[in-house]
Amino acid sequence: CVFVATCLFCAGVVFRVDTYSYGPLCVFLIFITGLIIVSRRYVFGRERSVRQYVGSLSLPLLLVAIGVFVWWCVWANQGSYSIFSPTVSNRYTNWSPATKTHYAKRIGCDREDDDELDDPYPDCFSAFLLWGTPCAVSFALTFFALVAYVLDPHEEHVAPKMIGQILLILIFGLWCSASLAGAGSVITEACIAFVFASVIALSVFTVYTFGLDAFQNPDSSPFVKRMKEKYGGLADVFRGLMVVTASPLLLIYGVLSFANQFMRKRNCCRLNKPLEPEERRNLLTTRANLLLENLENWKWTKVLVYALYWGIFFFSVQVLISKFTVLILSYLIQVLKSVSFGKVLVIFFFIGLFMFLLPPVPGIPVYLSSGIILVAAGEDEYGLNLSVVWAFCFSFVLKLISSLCQTVLIGIPLGKFVAVRRAVGVNTVLVRSMKIVLSQRGFSLAKATILTGGPDWPTSVFCGILRVNICQMMISTLPVGLLILPTVLAGTYFFLADRESRYATLATIFAMVAAFVQTGSMMTAAYFLDKAAADHKEEMEKMPYDEEVRQADEAAEVRKKKYEEATEWTNLPMPARAVLVSAVVLMVFCCYLVQLYSSACFEEYELTDTIRQELDSKWYKLVKYPAGYIAIIVFVLSCSLLIGFNCWANRHTSQLMA
């Protein structure tokens, strides 16, 4: 049943490629996972253990990934030769307007009626995805090669650590995806969908390697036992993530399990496995019952609350950052078009600095806007190339000044409050290892990746809270230029897209490069932090703890136990349960609505668009009626229920402590 449902879902995604152009790439991630599972059973036999089999796939997958990428590079630049793809004319190998038109016609993209346009399919991102599919496939195979290497039985000591880091990096990819919102809504949706597909593939791959029984009985598997030791404190956090992302899928699985059990009881299909006598009284299959028993042991109050926080994070990323930040910056671009270049520099500096000081706003939309605003304002006076240099230098200086302001004006004052220091965990191993890395004198790759790869506002404010040397911090922030340059170029090519169609493609490519640089920096930072925790154990033991925070932790521990006692799921009154469950159901609904039906909730709006033309001079028309309004209202209602539950829980806890 699950296999049939998965096949139907994948087929539906493929057939809706006109709406979800990134769907086939996500299906490929699921397909390759299934192919690996089937290959062991029917091709390699069962002589090897599952983990030995998975570990042996690392090198072959990497070689195939390299081969596919090299083949694609040669194919895309083969010129007059057509030896690699006899089914496609050699005129349509390298990317050009003719190539885009060729693929757009095959896909069935909407064509513009204006015959004078150099590109009759300006909104057909699917054509570029189809042309670049081999490149995306090579990256997907590289991802699987990395996971297979981590799961190799010879790497037992690194597997739990690396799996957790890969998962956290994929979650951080959501932030990077939202940062690219100004580069086009389709790019953002594609990146977010790819992140979710990667999380699903990673989860299935890991469970297949160690078996479902290992996760139900952690003490039977060294890997799962170490995962529990290392990330056990975060178990409820990740369970909350699973609830908000996979609860509809679990519900479907339960329905299919019930249908399967019903058919087995009635002997409706000879292919079904015969029921054992003790199974006949169960409504669900044995495997589904085991899963249900495991779910019953969860601390459901904490899990559901964390699920709501995950939903708030996702909705904020997908709507507040992805949509409304772009709307504000596009309005700014239109206002500054008629202003002189010198005034543009001054005005955009203060506006950009203000946006950097807002916690939810990432830096990439500001850099994109710089590539559009400053190039448009300075092209006539300084020329295109010099205007791009101006935009890059301006963004670079703005980033350094904003980092300084975030550290000095926000981070250091906040560091005086015990509650803030306790909230960031200054006494935890992770933060102490980060402080060791950031306190090193001079420039280092470890410091640079932390300062440039993390979210702008939290990273700089965090440095102020830890009282990091400001001069040393600024020196290690200089490599942020490697992120700013491709982002500014992406904005510039978006500005030039109306002149030649190839500029739109270059804008997309540079936006992807920016995302790759930021994600790569985060991956490298995670490696160096873990390395610092291992290499500087003695130094961390000698490092004094924050006594005020330690005392606050001890006092909070007493209240935490009372809070857990007050909010224990079995102790919760029915109204409190109803409020919490209703909030989660509403949150899951609005998150799925804005992800799967984003085009029905919001107008497609980019940095180069105008409110007058695209939204009929009414900014609120960015939200479509009724789906967009429903999503926002449901989100606000869910948050209100969460606030109400938290108020009740805190009041009830205080009564128990009185």
Summary of the structure (lengths in Angstrom):
residues: 658
radius of gyration: 26.6
end to end distance: 53.9
largest distance: 85.9
contacts: 2117
relative contact order: 0.08
helix: 79%
strand: 0%
